[in-house]
Amino acid sequence: PCESRNVVATCGGEHVCIIDCACGQVLSRYHQPAMNYSCLAWSTLNMEHEGKTWNQNILAAAGKGGRIELIQPSQHLCYASFGTDRPNQVMGGQEYCINSLCFHTSQPQWLFAGGSDGAVEMWDVGMSHGDTLQTKPCKLAVYHSPAPQIMSLVWSDTHSHLLAATDKGMYTWRVHDKPQGPINKVRSATELVLAGAEDEPYVDALTLLSDSLAACKVVGS
C-alpha cells in the first residue's frame, strides 16, 4: 500500500502483527479472542469524515469459520466484521476456513476470499464513513472451481484475471467489471495446465512476478 514499503503484516492464531522490517520492531499487535487467523491482505481505501476524504491503508484478515475482519492498523481498530459464517460446516472432516485473501488492484475495495470449499467469494468492502469508519460490505459474486480447496489467490490487473492455486491444480476466472446477475450464479473456472506436472497437482503457493508472469509451487516437485 501507499507509503509503507518497509512495513509488513503477519497473522496467526488470535493475533495480527504490524512489523517494521527496517528495524525489526513490532509496531502494533491486534488481538481478537476466539479468532484463528490464517491469511491477510493489504489495500488502500478511501475514507470519509466530516466532508473530508483521504486514502488509508487497511488490512483484511480471515481464517476459520469464514469471518473476514477489516483492520485499521494506525488506530488499532477492527472496524468491520463480515463474511459467510460457517462454524459448523465441515469440509472433508475439517472446519471451513478461508485460506487466501486478495484485493483487486484497480478497484481496491473489491476483495476475493478463497476457502476450503473450493470457491472464491467476491466482496465490495465499501467506503468507510465517520470517526468509527462505518461500512457495509456486500457480497458481489461466488466463483467456483472443481477443486476441494483454494490455497492461494493472485490478481492480474492487466489481463483482468483472478488466478487460484488449489489442491487439484491451477484455475482462473476472467473478471471484467462488477459482476451482474444473482450472487450464486455459476461462474466456472478455466483450468491452467502446468507443463511437466502430474495430473491434478497440489499447488500450495502462487505469486505474480509481473502482470503477465506468475510463479507457483507444486507439492512434491
ZIPE-V522771 format. One record per helix or strand of 3 or more residues. SS is the DSSP state (hx for helix, st for strand). FROM is the first residue (numbers start at 1). TO is the last residue. If there is no record, write none. Layout:
<<SS:FROM:TO> <SS:FROM:TO>>
//
This chain:
<<st:7:13> <st:15:20> <st:25:31> <st:37:49> <st:52:64> <st:67:72> <hx:73:75> <st:77:83> <st:97:103> <st:110:115> <st:119:124> <st:138:144> <st:150:156> <st:161:166> <st:169:174> <st:190:192> <st:203:210> <st:213:218>>
//
